[in-house]
């Protein structure tokens, strides 16, 4: 469930959104992906293709996320994510400052998602501006301490599908191919990561029950348990490894 909030006060960032997401994730090995066969057909034969009715053809999106944190990396280490999502191509003039707060983790992750639209020029000042919804929430909840700054970058190619169950629950699922870099603009890629994500944005009991059933089936289809780490945690780990290697060289 996502609610759109009109801008208030002088902040020029545009609209804000508040929503919830319930998500399961599975990490993939690089050799499991055969791009020549078509990534949009990756889920053929899974419960996602057999038990749900597609609402559209799979769409491919490319974006970069600059992860933001304090000096102690408090957000990332706790499983929360604050980042600036930078779009490409025709949407390159729009950025989103987004906080994903992990509220509870059990068979899936329950999260609160707060986002505010920015222009690229607003980003440097926005990441420490408590008038911005995501930053202000992180401060009020004491999720961070001290100045915030970029800590890692992830560039993602996402193949996303949207489908509906027989009783009307919308399910989003995606295949994500990610490259990590440090915040240094001249840094080459320092790591890669691939995963499958399945989520619902409804907290209704029947929607969560469906998510659990789909996830159980995906555990078997993929032959592995669900992943526990966030993309931000993988990105930060890649940056820390890279820093150690540079220091030792």
C-alpha positions as CSV (number, residue, x, y, z in Angstrom):
1,X,0.0,0.0,0.0
2,X,1.5,3.4,-1.0
3,X,0.1,6.8,-0.3
4,X,1.2,9.9,-2.1
5,X,1.7,13.1,-0.1
6,X,1.8,16.5,-1.7
7,X,4.8,18.7,-0.9
8,X,4.6,20.9,2.1
9,X,6.6,24.0,3.0
10,X,9.4,25.4,0.9
11,X,11.1,22.1,0.0
12,X,11.2,21.8,-3.8
13,X,11.5,18.1,-4.0
14,X,8.0,17.5,-5.3
15,X,5.8,14.6,-4.1
16,X,6.5,12.1,-1.3
17,X,5.2,8.6,-0.9
18,X,4.7,6.4,2.1
19,X,4.1,2.6,1.8
20,X,4.8,-0.8,3.0
21,X,6.4,-3.8,1.3
22,X,6.6,-7.5,2.2
23,X,9.5,-9.1,0.4
24,X,11.4,-12.3,-0.1
25,X,14.7,-12.5,-1.8
26,X,17.0,-15.2,-3.2
27,X,20.6,-14.8,-4.2
28,X,21.7,-16.2,-7.5
29,X,25.1,-17.3,-8.8
30,X,26.4,-15.7,-12.0
31,X,26.4,-18.9,-14.0
32,X,22.7,-19.4,-13.4
33,X,21.9,-16.5,-15.7
34,X,21.9,-17.1,-19.5
35,X,21.2,-13.7,-21.0
36,X,21.2,-15.1,-24.5
37,X,18.1,-17.1,-23.6
38,X,16.2,-14.0,-22.5
39,X,16.2,-12.8,-19.0
40,X,12.5,-12.0,-19.3
41,X,11.9,-15.8,-19.5
42,X,13.8,-16.6,-16.4
43,X,10.7,-17.4,-14.3
44,X,9.1,-19.8,-16.9
45,X,8.0,-23.0,-15.1
46,X,8.1,-21.4,-11.6
47,X,5.0,-20.9,-9.5
48,X,5.1,-17.2,-10.4
49,X,4.3,-18.1,-14.0
50,X,1.9,-21.0,-13.4
51,X,-0.2,-19.7,-10.5
52,X,-0.5,-16.0,-11.3
53,X,-2.0,-14.1,-14.2
54,X,0.4,-11.6,-15.8
55,X,-0.8,-8.0,-15.9
56,X,1.8,-6.9,-18.5
57,X,4.9,-8.1,-20.2
58,X,8.2,-8.0,-18.2
59,X,9.8,-4.6,-18.3
60,X,13.5,-3.8,-18.0
61,X,14.7,-0.8,-15.9
62,X,18.2,0.5,-15.3
63,X,19.0,2.7,-12.4
64,X,21.7,3.5,-9.9
65,X,21.4,3.9,-6.2
66,X,23.8,5.9,-4.1
67,X,23.6,4.5,-0.6
68,X,23.7,7.0,2.3
69,X,24.7,6.3,5.9
70,X,26.5,7.8,8.9
71,X,30.1,7.2,9.9
72,X,29.2,4.0,11.9
73,X,27.2,2.7,9.0
74,X,24.3,2.4,11.4
75,X,21.5,2.1,8.8
76,X,23.1,-0.5,6.6
77,X,24.3,-2.7,9.5
78,X,20.8,-2.7,11.0
79,X,19.3,-3.8,7.7
80,X,17.8,-0.4,6.8
81,X,18.5,1.3,3.5
82,X,18.7,5.0,2.8
83,X,19.6,5.8,-0.8
84,X,19.2,8.2,-3.8
85,X,17.8,6.3,-6.8
86,X,19.1,7.9,-10.0
87,X,17.2,7.0,-13.1
88,X,18.6,6.8,-16.6
89,X,17.4,7.7,-20.2
90,X,14.2,9.7,-20.4
91,X,13.7,9.8,-16.6
92,X,17.3,11.0,-15.8
93,X,16.0,14.3,-14.5
94,X,14.1,12.5,-11.6
95,X,15.8,11.1,-8.5
96,X,14.2,9.5,-5.4
97,X,15.5,9.8,-1.9
98,X,14.2,6.6,-0.3
99,X,14.4,5.1,3.1
100,X,13.5,1.4,3.5
101,X,13.1,0.6,7.2
102,X,13.1,-3.0,8.1
103,X,10.3,-3.4,10.6
104,X,10.2,-7.1,11.1
105,X,11.9,-10.2,9.6
106,X,10.4,-13.6,9.7
107,X,9.5,-15.8,6.7
108,X,9.8,-12.5,4.7
109,X,10.9,-8.9,5.4
110,X,8.2,-6.4,6.4
111,X,9.4,-2.9,5.5
112,X,8.2,0.7,5.7
113,X,9.2,2.7,2.6
114,X,9.4,6.5,2.6
115,X,10.4,8.3,-0.6
116,X,10.7,11.9,-1.8
117,X,11.2,13.0,-5.4
118,X,14.2,15.2,-6.1
119,X,16.0,16.8,-9.0
120,X,19.7,15.9,-9.4
121,X,20.7,19.4,-8.3
122,X,18.9,19.0,-5.0
123,X,20.6,15.7,-4.0
124,X,23.8,17.0,-2.3
125,X,21.9,19.1,0.2
126,X,18.9,16.8,0.6
127,X,20.8,13.9,2.1
128,X,21.3,15.8,5.4
129,X,18.1,17.8,5.2
130,X,15.7,16.8,8.0
131,X,12.9,18.5,6.2
132,X,13.0,15.7,3.7
133,X,10.7,12.9,4.7
134,X,13.1,10.0,4.6
135,X,16.0,11.8,6.4
136,X,13.7,13.3,9.0
137,X,12.1,9.9,9.8
138,X,15.6,8.3,10.2
139,X,16.6,11.1,12.6
140,X,13.4,11.0,14.6
141,X,13.7,7.2,15.0
142,X,17.3,7.5,15.9
143,X,18.4,5.2,13.2
144,X,21.4,7.4,12.4
145,X,23.8,9.6,14.3
146,X,25.8,12.5,12.9
147,X,26.4,13.6,9.3
148,X,25.2,11.4,6.4
149,X,27.3,10.8,3.3
150,X,27.5,8.4,0.3
151,X,29.0,5.0,1.3
152,X,28.5,2.8,-1.8
153,X,26.9,2.8,-5.3
154,X,24.9,0.1,-7.0
155,X,23.9,0.1,-10.7
156,X,21.0,-2.2,-11.3
157,X,19.4,-3.8,-14.3
158,X,15.9,-5.0,-13.2
159,X,13.6,-7.2,-15.2
160,X,10.3,-6.8,-13.4
161,X,7.0,-8.6,-13.8
162,X,3.6,-7.7,-12.3
163,X,0.9,-10.4,-11.9
164,X,-2.3,-11.1,-10.0
165,X,-3.5,-14.1,-8.0
166,X,-7.0,-15.6,-8.5
167,X,-8.3,-13.7,-5.5
168,X,-6.9,-10.3,-6.7
169,X,-3.6,-9.9,-4.9
170,X,-1.0,-8.1,-7.0
171,X,2.5,-9.6,-6.8
172,X,5.6,-8.0,-8.2
173,X,8.6,-10.1,-8.9
174,X,12.0,-9.3,-10.5
175,X,15.4,-10.5,-11.6
176,X,18.0,-8.0,-10.5
177,X,21.6,-7.8,-11.9
178,X,23.7,-5.4,-9.9
179,X,27.2,-3.9,-10.1
180,X,28.8,-2.3,-7.1
181,X,31.2,0.7,-7.0
182,X,32.6,2.9,-4.3
183,X,31.3,6.5,-4.0
184,X,34.5,7.7,-5.8
185,X,33.3,8.8,-9.2
186,X,36.4,7.3,-10.9
187,X,36.1,3.9,-9.2
188,X,35.7,0.9,-11.6
189,X,33.2,-1.9,-10.7
190,X,34.3,-3.7,-7.5
191,X,31.6,-6.4,-7.3
192,X,28.5,-7.9,-8.8
193,X,25.4,-9.5,-7.3
194,X,22.2,-11.1,-8.7
195,X,19.0,-11.9,-7.0
196,X,15.3,-12.8,-7.4
197,X,12.8,-10.7,-5.4
198,X,9.1,-11.3,-4.8
199,X,6.9,-8.8,-3.0
200,X,3.4,-7.8,-2.2
201,X,2.4,-4.3,-1.0
202,X,-0.7,-5.4,0.9
203,X,-0.7,-6.3,4.6
204,X,-4.0,-8.1,4.3
205,X,-3.8,-11.6,5.8
206,X,-4.7,-13.4,2.5
207,X,-2.0,-11.4,0.7
208,X,0.7,-12.4,3.2
209,X,-0.5,-16.0,3.2
210,X,-0.1,-16.0,-0.6
211,X,3.4,-14.5,-0.3
212,X,4.3,-17.3,2.1
213,X,3.0,-20.0,-0.3
214,X,4.8,-18.5,-3.3
215,X,8.0,-18.2,-1.3
216,X,7.9,-21.8,-0.1
217,X,7.5,-22.9,-3.7
218,X,10.3,-20.7,-4.9
219,X,12.6,-22.1,-2.2
220,X,12.2,-25.5,-3.8
221,X,12.3,-24.2,-7.4
222,X,15.5,-22.3,-6.9
223,X,16.9,-25.0,-4.5
224,X,18.1,-22.6,-1.8
225,X,16.9,-20.7,1.3
226,X,15.9,-17.1,1.2
227,X,18.6,-14.4,1.4
228,X,19.0,-12.3,4.5
229,X,21.3,-9.5,3.4
230,X,20.1,-6.3,1.7
231,X,21.7,-4.9,-1.5
232,X,23.1,-2.1,0.6
233,X,24.8,-4.6,2.9
234,X,26.3,-6.3,-0.1
235,X,27.4,-3.0,-1.6
236,X,29.0,-1.8,1.7
237,X,30.8,-5.2,2.0
238,X,32.2,-4.8,-1.5
239,X,33.4,-1.2,-0.7
240,X,35.1,-2.4,2.5
241,X,36.9,-5.2,0.7
242,X,38.0,-2.9,-2.0
243,X,39.3,-0.4,0.6
244,X,41.2,-3.1,2.5
245,X,42.8,-4.3,-0.8
246,X,43.9,-0.8,-1.7
247,X,45.3,-0.2,1.8
248,X,47.3,-3.4,1.6
249,X,48.6,-2.8,-1.9
